[in-house]
Amino acid sequence: MIRRNSLLLFWTAALSFILSGCLYPEEKLRQNEQPYEDQLRAVQTAVDQFQREEDGILPIKTKENNPDLYEKYPVDFGKISPRFMAEPPGNAFESGGIYQYVLVDVEKNPTVKLIDLRIAEQIRSVNIRLLAHNYPPFKETLADNVYSLDFKELGFAEEPYVTSPYSGRQLPLVISGDGTLYVDYAADLYTALQKLDKLPAPGQDIRSLLIESSPIVPAFSLPYTVDEQGEPVFMNKKKPA
């Protein structure tokens, strides 16, 4: 119940953020939707400067409840602005934009990336209906602790999808045993794997393939690896990553 209540609070906050966009002029909203390279570079420079002057400490917010790897290190603009940059970029959540700036590879090479918060809105309606049920209507077992949903039981005439920030294709939603919704990025990962000369080893989290040529991280996702045929599959949590 605690987990489900915390999810409700998260999605309520996400909805409030997205609805707040209605207060911005249309031109301003269009500007806030672009992942401009110069904005990424500006934040990266500010993060690097902060880390140098603070003896290796990174300007990040602390997140509770064991967040996923790509949601774990959000940039704390209160620590770098206005000291290292005048203000957060226009496309940042803090400025009314649709992106949350995060850091990846924090141990070796802290790199600024983006979470597309429109994904939160696309799955919000599903989560609200899910929270209204005493127990998630699981449909099929897809992997260890990963399931598809019976969307008709949730009241949907058609299965809802999420628009991929990488390919624009429609991606399905899956759910874990604790009732958390995730985006299934398998189709995008399959495309990324086809471009490799050498496939990753089974047991390796392959989600990093999606951010090698994109500023967007695969938010709201589960870890993936490859099977013996080299195709993307959900990582079995019972096996070491």
Secondary structure, 3 states (H helix, E strand, C coil): CHHHHHHHHHHHHHHHHHHHHHHCCHHHHHHHCCCCHHHHHHHHHHHHHHHHHCCCCCCECCCCCCCCHHHCCEECHHHHCCCCCCCCCCCEHHHCCCEEEEEECCCCCCEEEEEECHHHHHHHHHHHHHHCCCCCCEEEEEECCEEEECCCCCCCCCCCCEECCCCCCEECEEEECCCCEEECCHHHHHHHHHCCCCCCCCCCCCHHHHHCCCCECCCCCCCEEECCCCCEEECCCCCCC
